Amino acid sequence: MTTTTAMLDSNPKDVGDLDRAALATAIDAASECARTCAACADACLSEDMVAELTDCIRTDLDCSDVCATTASVLSRVTPATAAVTRAVVEACLAACRSCADECAQHADMHDHCRICADACRRCIDACTALLATL
């Protein structure tokens, strides 16, 4: 059992019909993606060709912020926040798609971009699965 699952299970508030396993997976994927995107942006700043990576850096930072917010909002989910939950998860999907596409363009030259694109794709999968349960 992960800490995320333990926290969701310990919350006395009923989360309604929401799939707790899908919710926990999405929280963990968004948290991982936020950290990975921040690290990718930092690694891009260390590259000799940093000027050519400005779009990647910005996309990484946007995705990191959106994913961190998504993980936080999902950690507080209750049935009363269903509309907000859906909107935040949809924003996370958009940010992750954009970041995965951008990082994929650099993945052959920079391992950090490949790793980041993979983390974004895992978050996309988790958020898509969660949306299907909402």
Order of alpha helices (4+ residues) and beta strands (2+ residues): alpha-alpha-alpha-alpha-alpha
